[in-house]
């Protein structure tokens, strides 16, 4: 929804407050199990996302730069 607000016509149509609730969905698609996630799970997911974002360029360039020794484990 945040991506729609800057678009003039769509932003005016959807200019309302939006509340998101983080959930975990498991099981078969015909009978899913939906469990609301606590704030700590959401916070940890954001930390993991930021870490992966910062590591991506390094891991992408690493084979070309040869900065990691082959005996070092990958994170």
OpenMM code with the backbone's topology and positions (N, CA, C; nanometers):
from openmm import Vec3, app, unit

residues = "UNK UNK UNK UNK UNK UNK UNK UNK UNK UNK UNK UNK UNK UNK UNK UNK UNK UNK UNK UNK UNK UNK UNK UNK UNK UNK UNK UNK UNK UNK UNK UNK UNK UNK UNK UNK UNK UNK UNK UNK UNK UNK UNK UNK UNK UNK UNK UNK UNK UNK UNK UNK UNK UNK UNK UNK UNK UNK UNK UNK UNK UNK UNK UNK UNK UNK UNK UNK UNK UNK UNK UNK UNK UNK UNK".split()
positions = [
    Vec3(0.0811, -0.1176, 0.0000),
    Vec3(0.0000, 0.0000, 0.0000),
    Vec3(0.0865, 0.1255, 0.0000),
    Vec3(0.2009, 0.1215, 0.0656),
    Vec3(0.2889, 0.2379, 0.0699),
    Vec3(0.3368, 0.2757, -0.0702),
    Vec3(0.3458, 0.1792, -0.1584),
    Vec3(0.3902, 0.2070, -0.2943),
    Vec3(0.2790, 0.2743, -0.3757),
    Vec3(0.1548, 0.2593, -0.3342),
    Vec3(0.0425, 0.3162, -0.4089),
    Vec3(0.0203, 0.4629, -0.3738),
    Vec3(0.0463, 0.5023, -0.2495),
    Vec3(0.0159, 0.6383, -0.2043),
    Vec3(0.0838, 0.7466, -0.2876),
    Vec3(0.2131, 0.7319, -0.3302),
    Vec3(0.2740, 0.8378, -0.4104),
    Vec3(0.2133, 0.8552, -0.5505),
    Vec3(0.1410, 0.7571, -0.6008),
    Vec3(0.0788, 0.7676, -0.7327),
    Vec3(-0.0463, 0.8547, -0.7176),
    Vec3(-0.0543, 0.9692, -0.7896),
    Vec3(-0.1609, 1.0675, -0.7636),
    Vec3(-0.3028, 1.0116, -0.7615),
    Vec3(-0.3451, 0.9410, -0.8631),
    Vec3(-0.4843, 0.8946, -0.8693),
    Vec3(-0.5084, 0.7830, -0.7676),
    Vec3(-0.4210, 0.6842, -0.7647),
    Vec3(-0.4396, 0.5733, -0.6719),
    Vec3(-0.4182, 0.6170, -0.5280),
    Vec3(-0.3256, 0.7123, -0.5065),
    Vec3(-0.3007, 0.7615, -0.3713),
    Vec3(-0.4239, 0.8265, -0.3116),
    Vec3(-0.4980, 0.9002, -0.3931),
    Vec3(-0.6197, 0.9644, -0.3443),
    Vec3(-0.7282, 0.8624, -0.3119),
    Vec3(-0.7362, 0.7553, -0.3898),
    Vec3(-0.8374, 0.6524, -0.3649),
    Vec3(-0.8071, 0.5716, -0.2396),
    Vec3(-0.6784, 0.5441, -0.2130),
    Vec3(-0.6410, 0.4574, -0.1023),
    Vec3(-0.5746, 0.5329, 0.0128),
    Vec3(-0.6016, 0.6632, 0.0254),
    Vec3(-0.5358, 0.7433, 0.1270),
    Vec3(-0.5997, 0.7192, 0.2641),
    Vec3(-0.5875, 0.5988, 0.3129),
    Vec3(-0.6400, 0.5620, 0.4444),
    Vec3(-0.5281, 0.4970, 0.5240),
    Vec3(-0.5478, 0.4874, 0.6514),
    Vec3(-0.4501, 0.4186, 0.7359),
    Vec3(-0.4607, 0.2690, 0.7104),
    Vec3(-0.3456, 0.2057, 0.7078),
    Vec3(-0.3410, 0.0622, 0.6834),
    Vec3(-0.2687, -0.0043, 0.7993),
    Vec3(-0.3272, -0.1075, 0.8534),
    Vec3(-0.2667, -0.1798, 0.9642),
    Vec3(-0.2273, -0.3176, 0.9131),
    Vec3(-0.1024, -0.3541, 0.9380),
    Vec3(-0.0556, -0.4858, 0.8985),
    Vec3(-0.0326, -0.5725, 1.0208),
    Vec3(-0.0666, -0.6976, 1.0109),
    Vec3(-0.0451, -0.7922, 1.1196),
    Vec3(0.0410, -0.9053, 1.0647),
    Vec3(0.1536, -0.9277, 1.1291),
    Vec3(0.2441, -1.0339, 1.0848),
    Vec3(0.1906, -1.1687, 1.1306),
    Vec3(0.1837, -1.2613, 1.0368),
    Vec3(0.1350, -1.3958, 1.0679),
    Vec3(0.2264, -1.4994, 1.0034),
    Vec3(0.2220, -1.6175, 1.0580),
    Vec3(0.2906, -1.7318, 0.9997),
    Vec3(0.1825, -1.8247, 0.9441),
    Vec3(0.1976, -1.8645, 0.8200),
    Vec3(0.0995, -1.9524, 0.7565),
    Vec3(0.1699, -2.0824, 0.7195),
    Vec3(0.1210, -2.1926, 0.7719),
    Vec3(0.1778, -2.3244, 0.7431),
    Vec3(0.0652, -2.4212, 0.7091),
    Vec3(0.1043, -2.5350, 0.6578),
    Vec3(0.0067, -2.6387, 0.6274),
    Vec3(-0.0379, -2.6365, 0.4834),
    Vec3(-0.1377, -2.7160, 0.4569),
    Vec3(-0.1933, -2.7301, 0.3229),
    Vec3(-0.2707, -2.6049, 0.2855),
    Vec3(-0.2681, -2.5672, 0.1595),
    Vec3(-0.3351, -2.4451, 0.1167),
    Vec3(-0.4862, -2.4539, 0.1317),
    Vec3(-0.5402, -2.5764, 0.1344),
    Vec3(-0.6841, -2.5935, 0.1520),
    Vec3(-0.7273, -2.5787, 0.2973),
    Vec3(-0.6334, -2.6026, 0.3916),
    Vec3(-0.6634, -2.5908, 0.5342),
    Vec3(-0.5401, -2.5354, 0.6057),
    Vec3(-0.5096, -2.4067, 0.5830),
    Vec3(-0.3874, -2.3512, 0.6409),
    Vec3(-0.3998, -2.3266, 0.7911),
    Vec3(-0.2847, -2.3271, 0.8569),
    Vec3(-0.2771, -2.2890, 0.9972),
    Vec3(-0.2157, -2.1497, 1.0026),
    Vec3(-0.2916, -2.0542, 1.0545),
    Vec3(-0.2479, -1.9154, 1.0612),
    Vec3(-0.2234, -1.8803, 1.2074),
    Vec3(-0.1000, -1.8370, 1.2380),
    Vec3(-0.0624, -1.8023, 1.3743),
    Vec3(-0.0070, -1.6600, 1.3746),
    Vec3(-0.0647, -1.5705, 1.4558),
    Vec3(-0.0087, -1.4346, 1.4627),
    Vec3(0.1300, -1.4373, 1.5255),
    Vec3(0.2206, -1.3565, 1.4706),
    Vec3(0.3565, -1.3503, 1.5221),
    Vec3(0.3699, -1.2363, 1.6220),
    Vec3(0.4537, -1.2577, 1.7206),
    Vec3(0.4787, -1.1552, 1.8206),
    Vec3(0.5753, -1.0502, 1.7692),
    Vec3(0.5884, -0.9394, 1.8427),
    Vec3(0.6786, -0.8321, 1.8006),
    Vec3(0.8239, -0.8763, 1.7891),
    Vec3(0.8670, -0.9697, 1.8736),
    Vec3(1.0064, -1.0141, 1.8666),
    Vec3(1.0360, -1.0877, 1.7364),
    Vec3(0.9402, -1.1609, 1.6837),
    Vec3(0.9602, -1.2303, 1.5562),
    Vec3(0.9700, -1.1316, 1.4413),
    Vec3(0.8874, -1.0278, 1.4457),
    Vec3(0.8904, -0.9250, 1.3412),
    Vec3(1.0209, -0.8475, 1.3490),
    Vec3(1.0622, -0.8116, 1.4703),
    Vec3(1.1880, -0.7388, 1.4885),
    Vec3(1.3067, -0.8184, 1.4398),
    Vec3(1.3115, -0.9477, 1.4721),
    Vec3(1.4226, -1.0324, 1.4277),
    Vec3(1.4228, -1.0463, 1.2761),
    Vec3(1.3056, -1.0538, 1.2147),
    Vec3(1.2989, -1.0619, 1.0689),
    Vec3(1.3547, -0.9359, 1.0043),
    Vec3(1.3253, -0.8206, 1.0619),
    Vec3(1.3782, -0.6954, 1.0076),
    Vec3(1.5295, -0.6882, 1.0226),
    Vec3(1.5810, -0.7348, 1.1360),
    Vec3(1.7263, -0.7371, 1.1566),
    Vec3(1.7915, -0.8307, 1.0550),
    Vec3(1.7328, -0.9479, 1.0334),
    Vec3(1.7872, -1.0425, 0.9359),
    Vec3(1.7830, -0.9847, 0.7942),
    Vec3(1.6749, -0.9142, 0.7608),
    Vec3(1.6628, -0.8538, 0.6287),
    Vec3(1.7696, -0.7468, 0.6074),
    Vec3(1.7925, -0.6633, 0.7084),
    Vec3(1.8951, -0.5591, 0.6957),
    Vec3(2.0333, -0.6219, 0.6836),
    Vec3(2.0614, -0.7265, 0.7610),
    Vec3(2.1908, -0.7937, 0.7519),
    Vec3(2.2130, -0.8549, 0.6148),
    Vec3(2.1100, -0.9198, 0.5614),
    Vec3(2.1212, -0.9802, 0.4289),
    Vec3(2.1402, -0.8737, 0.3212),
    Vec3(2.0761, -0.7586, 0.3388),
    Vec3(2.0898, -0.6486, 0.2425),
    Vec3(2.2327, -0.5957, 0.2400),
    Vec3(2.2938, -0.5832, 0.3575),
    Vec3(2.4310, -0.5328, 0.3633),
    Vec3(2.5338, -0.6372, 0.3195),
    Vec3(2.5037, -0.7660, 0.3407),
    Vec3(2.5977, -0.8720, 0.3019),
    Vec3(2.5916, -0.9061, 0.1538),
    Vec3(2.4797, -0.8793, 0.0876),
    Vec3(2.4609, -0.9200, -0.0518),
    Vec3(2.5695, -0.8674, -0.1450),
    Vec3(2.6044, -0.7393, -0.1432),
    Vec3(2.7087, -0.6919, -0.2353),
    Vec3(2.8445, -0.7555, -0.2071),
    Vec3(2.8726, -0.7782, -0.0798),
    Vec3(3.0006, -0.8397, -0.0434),
    Vec3(3.0064, -0.9826, -0.0954),
    Vec3(2.8990, -1.0577, -0.0754),
    Vec3(2.8965, -1.1961, -0.1222),
    Vec3(2.8957, -1.2038, -0.2744),
    Vec3(2.8380, -1.1047, -0.3390),
    Vec3(2.8359, -1.1013, -0.4845),
    Vec3(2.9753, -1.0770, -0.5415),
    Vec3(3.0501, -0.9867, -0.4796),
    Vec3(3.1832, -0.9517, -0.5288),
    Vec3(3.2936, -1.0434, -0.4765),
    Vec3(3.2660, -1.1190, -0.3714),
    Vec3(3.3681, -1.2026, -0.3094),
    Vec3(3.4378, -1.2988, -0.4068),
    Vec3(3.3680, -1.3682, -0.4952),
    Vec3(3.4389, -1.4585, -0.5872),
    Vec3(3.5383, -1.3852, -0.6778),
    Vec3(3.5107, -1.2600, -0.7084),
    Vec3(3.5995, -1.1843, -0.7956),
    Vec3(3.7170, -1.1238, -0.7198),
    Vec3(3.6937, -1.0870, -0.5941),
    Vec3(3.7984, -1.0236, -0.5148),
    Vec3(3.8841, -1.1243, -0.4386),
    Vec3(3.8288, -1.2423, -0.4121),
    Vec3(3.9028, -1.3465, -0.3420),
    Vec3(3.9368, -1.3092, -0.1986),
    Vec3(3.8471, -1.2407, -0.1294),
    Vec3(3.8758, -1.1976, 0.0068),
    Vec3(3.8502, -1.3055, 0.1101),
    Vec3(3.7716, -1.4045, 0.0805),
    Vec3(3.7425, -1.5112, 0.1748),
    Vec3(3.8296, -1.6331, 0.1428),
    Vec3(3.8920, -1.6871, 0.2452),
    Vec3(3.9696, -1.8089, 0.2252),
    Vec3(3.8763, -1.9270, 0.2092),
    Vec3(3.9126, -2.0244, 0.1321),
    Vec3(3.8249, -2.1373, 0.1022),
    Vec3(3.7930, -2.2185, 0.2271),
    Vec3(3.8777, -2.2130, 0.3310),
    Vec3(3.8524, -2.2907, 0.4509),
    Vec3(3.7526, -2.2215, 0.5447),
    Vec3(3.7226, -2.0930, 0.5205),
    Vec3(3.6259, -2.0219, 0.6049),
    Vec3(3.4857, -2.0647, 0.5676),
    Vec3(3.4038, -2.0926, 0.6703),
    Vec3(3.2650, -2.1325, 0.6401),
    Vec3(3.1849, -2.0131, 0.5938),
    Vec3(3.0861, -2.0389, 0.5109),
    Vec3(2.9949, -1.9356, 0.4660),
    Vec3(2.8931, -1.9128, 0.5763),
    Vec3(2.8518, -1.7880, 0.6000),
    Vec3(2.7519, -1.7601, 0.7057),
    Vec3(2.6162, -1.8137, 0.6709),
] * unit.nanometer
topology = app.Topology()
chain = topology.addChain("A")
for resn in residues:
    res = topology.addResidue(resn, chain)
    for name in ("N", "CA", "C"):
        topology.addAtom(name, app.Element.getBySymbol(name[0]), res)
